[in-house]
Amino acid sequence: MRWTTLSVVVLLLVTGCSGGESSVPGGTPSAIDQLVAKAPVAANVPAGSTMARIKERGELLIGGSLDAPLLSLQNPGTGELTGFDADLGKLLAKYLVGEPKTKLVTSTSETREPLLANGTVDVILQTYTITPQRAERVAFAGPYYESGQTIAVRRGTTGIAKPADLAGRKVVVGANTPAIAAVKAAAPTAELVEFGSDPECLTALRQGRGEAYVQDQALLIADASQDNELEIVGEPFTKDPYGIGIKHGDEQFKQFVNDWLREIQKSGLWQDVWRNSIGTVVSGPPPSPPVIGSAQGS
């Protein structure tokens, strides 16, 4: 999906959450409460499956973020998570256990795969780009969304208007992210400076430890909604399909999650989740969800 980034008017951050006054008896249900109320529950959960174990536990364990605005951000007052990924996680939990009960385990680009492999989490919902290389270690349901690598700079920076302009410059990237290969392909002489998380990358850019930051456009738009000094340059120069990470080899669970994705896409719930999160700062109607299984590695 392509967004006209520089014409996007940042209107507001996601303020709805499933806790607080909006969800107490007699109060007005929040946006996510309303979506959860009409979200489906799986009709059949095979005995002995991953899904059955999650249902018996009564809680979906998710690897994700606490600090990604519009995607998965923790409300400091209520402790609730809001955003596109966070709300999808609640809907998946309801599909599995009958209630939107989730527990988030903070993960980074470097810890996601170990968390899945050792069973600490059931899924990763964290702008996890599907690649053939990752698919050798992780099973991916989806894709459920498509973004792309984009350039951000400190406001007022000149001389960087396109990927080729990164040549010979220090460029901040996330460790173990598609940005590394994308920058190397677009500007082979760029000097990459790697950090483990998006907040660390942003801090490095602000401190001048790099002249540009390359990251998923979805994350950068969320970052720019909170930081007026961050300027997004141009359009995405790659296509990055996001997948829901699942333990490698668990094809039954992967199919189950894919069936759920198809169901919420068909019913319009996916579009509603987008409107309540990313759609609050991006003008226009919801994009068409990517076709399940369309990404190499999914």
N, C-alpha and C positions, 0 to 999 in steps of 0.2 A: 504494500500500500504506500502511496506517495501522499505526503501532506505538504501544503504550501506553507512551509514553516514560517517564513518571514512575514506572512500576512496574517498569521494566527494571532488573535487578540487574547491574551491571557486574562480570562475573566475572573476566575476564582479557583481555589483548591477544593478538593472534595471535602465537604463538611458533614455529610450524612454518615452515620455509623449505627451499628446495631445495639449499642448501649446508650446510657444517658437517658434524659427525660423522654426522648421520642419513643422509647421502647417500654416504658413502665405502663402498668395497667391504667387504661383511661387516656393515655397519651396518643398522639398521632404516630402511626407506625413509620419508621424510617424507610428510605428507598430500598435498602437491602432487605429489611424485614418484609416488605411487600413482595419482593422477588422470591424470597425464601418461601413465603406462604404459597406461591403457585408453582414452585419448583417440583420436578418429578422425584419419585422414589423408585428405585429399581424393583421390578416385579419378581425377579428371580436372582438369587445369589447362590451359586453352586457351593455345595458343602465341601469343606477342605481347601477352598481357594483363598487367595490373598484377600479377596473381597469379604469372604466369610469371617476371616480373622479380624479384619478392620471393624466389621459390623458387631462382632462379639465384644470387641474392645470398647466400642461406642464412641470412637473419636478418630479423626483422620489426622495423621502426623504429616505435616507439610514442611519441606525445606524452602525457606524464602527470606524475605527482607522485612525489616521493621522501619526502614528509613527511605523508602522509595515513593515519593508523592505521586498520586494518581494511580499507582500500581499496587503497593503494599506498604502502607504507612500506619504506624501505631498512634492512636489518639492518646496524648499524654494524660488527659483527664480521666478517660474511661478504660484505657488499655485495649480498646477494640481496634481491629485492623480494618482499613478501608482501602479501596482501590480496585483496579481491574483484576489483577491476579488474586488479591485477597478475597474478593467477592466470588470469583469463580471457585475458589477453594471451598467456600461455605456451601455453594450449590452442589459441588461434588460430594462433600460430606453428607449433605441431606440425601443425595442419591444412594449413598452407601449405607448410612446408618439410620436414616429417617429424620435426623436433626442436623442443623448446621454446626456441629461440634468439631472444632479443629484445634490443634495445638501446633504453633509455629516454632520450628527450630531454625535459628538464624544460620544461614549458609552463605558462602562466598563462591566465586567462580572456581576456587581451588579446593573447596571442601564438599561441593555438591555430590560428586561421584562417590567418594568414600561414605557419605551419609546414606546414600542409596544402597551401596554394596553391603554395608554392615547392618542394615535394617533399622537404623536410627529413625529414618523417615519412610513414609509410604510413597510419597511423590515429591517432586521438585516443581514448584510453580513460581518461577523467578526469571522471567524474560530469558529463558534457556534456549538459545539458538540451536536448532537441529543441524548437525553436520555429519557427514559420513564417518569422520574420525571419532566423534563422540559416540556415534551409534555402535561402535565396536565395543563400547563399555557400558552403554546405557540404552534401554529401550525407550523410545519416544512415542507417546500418543500425540495425535494432532497432525499437522500444526493447528494451533488454535488462534494464531495471530501472526501478522507479518509486519516487520519493521525494516530498518536498514541502517547501516553505519553512516554517521553524519559527523560533521566537524563543528566543534564549539571553540570559541576563543574568548578572551577577556574583552569586554566592550571597548571599542576604540582601536583594537588591533587592526593594522593595515597589512596588505600584501598577501593575505590568505583568503582566497575566494573560491578555490576548488581543490580537489585532492592533490593535483600535481604541485600545488604551491607548498605542500608540506615537505618537499624535497630539501634536504639539508637542515631541517629544523628539528628541534626537540618536540616530540609528540607524546603526550600522556595517553596511555591505554590501560585497560584492565588486564590483569594477568589471566592467562588462559581464556581469553575471549576472542571472538572473530575479528575484533578490531586489529589485532596483530597482523594477521594475514592480509587484511584489507589495506592497511597502510603500506605494508611491504610491497604489495602489488601495484598500488597507485603511486608511491613515492619511495623507491628502493633505497634512496640515500637518507631518508629520514632517520633520526635517532630516537628509538623507542624508549620511553621511561615507564616502567610497569608498576602498578599498585594493585592491591588485592580487592578493593571495593570502590564503588562509585563515589562515596563521600571522600575517600582518600585521594581519588583522582581529581575531584573538584578542588580540594584543598591545595594540591600540587599546582594546579593551573592558576589559582588565585595567587599563590606564592611566587609565580614566575618560574617554576621548575620545568615548565614546558610552555611552548608558545601556542599549542592547540591541544584539544582533547577530542579523541575520536571514540564514539560510543553509539549504542542503539539510539535512534531518533526518539523512540518512546521515552526512554530515560532522560534524554537531554531536554525534551519539552517539559517534562515534570520538573527537572532541575531549574530550568529557566523561569518556571512559574513562581519560584521562590527566591531567585537571585537575579536582580536587575543588571548585575555586572556581567552576566553570562550572555553571550551572543551566539546564536546558531547561524552557521554559514551555509547557505545553499540547501540542496536537497540530498536525500540518501544516495550514496554511490554504490550500495550493495543491496541485496534482498536477503533479509534474515528472518526465516520462519521460526517462530517460537513453538517449542514442544513441551509437553508435560513429561518430565523425567520419571521413569519407572525402573525398577531393578532389572538389569540385563537378563534376558531369557524368559521373563514372565509374560508370555504372549497372551495368556488368558486375561490377565489384568489389563494389558494394553488394549485388547479388543473391547473390554468392558468400558474403559474410559473413552475410547473412540465412539462407542455407541451412545454414551452420555453426551459427548460433544455434538454428535449429529442431532440428538434430541433437542438440546437447548438452542442449537442454531435454527432448527426447523420451527420451533415454537416462538422464537423471537426473544427468548431470555438472554441469549448471548448479546444481542443488539441492545437490550435494556441495560445490561451490565456496562457495556461500552458508553452508553449515554450518561450513566451515573458517575463515570470516572474520567476516562480520557476525553469523552465528548463534552465535558464541562469547559475544556480549554481549546478544543479543536472544533471549528465551525463546520456545519454541514451534517448530512445524515451519516449513520454508521456505515463503515465499509462492509463489503461482502466478506464474510469469514473465509479463510483459505480452505481449499478442499482437503479433507482428511486424507492423509497418505500421499499428498502431492510433493512433499519435500524429500529429497534424497536422504535416506537415513531414518525416515519415519515409517 
